[in-house]
Amino acid sequence: MDYKYIEQLIERYWQCETSVFEEQILRSFFSQEEIPAHLLPYKEVFVYQQTQKEVKISADFDERVLAAIEAPVVKARHLTLTSRFMPLMRAAAMVALVITLGNVAQRSFFAEDSLDYNYESYKDTYKDPQMAYDQLSSALMKVSEGINKSQSQLPVDSIVKDKNDQDSVTVTE
C-alpha cells in the first residue's frame, strides 16, 4: 500500500499547515493496529491525545493536593526584652572591648611618657601668699559672674525662692 498521502500530511503537520480535518485523518490512521515501520515513531504523537482523554482523576486527588500544599503551622516565638536587645548588647560589648584594647595599646606604646610625681621639683609661682590668694579670688569672681550672667539669661523653668524660704518653680514665657 502507498502511504505517500500520510507522509505528506505528516510533513504539512510539522510545518503547521494542516487543517483540523487532516489532523483527524492522521489520528485515525495512527490509531490502527497495523502501521508501517517507517511511520511507527510518529504514532505516539497522534495517539497521545486519545490516551489522555481516557486518564481520569482519582477520588482522593483533592485530598492529596491539599495535603501537599497545606503549610505547616508556624508557632510564634516569645521574645523577651533581653532577647530583643541582645544584638545591641553585643555591639556595645564589642565597642567596649575595642576601646579597652586601644587604651592598653596606648599605655604600652607611650610608657616612657610617664607622669611626674616628684612634688619637690614643683616651684611656687608666687612668692607672696597674699598675692596668690588675690589672684585666685579674682579668677573665681570672674567665673561666678559668668555663671550668674548665663543663669539670668535663661527665662524658662527657673527656680525662685519665695518669701517663706520654700523652693517654687515659675515658668516665664
Secondary structure, 3 states (H helix, E strand, C coil): CCCHHHHHHHHHHHCCCCCHHHHHHHHHHHCCCCCCHHHHHHHHHHHHHHHHHHCCCCCCHHHHHHHHHCCCCCCCCCCCHHHHHHHHHHHHHHHHHHHHHHHHHHHHHCCCCCCCCCHHHCCCCCCCHHHHHHHHHHHHHHHHHHHHHHHHCCCCCEEEECCCCCEEEECCC
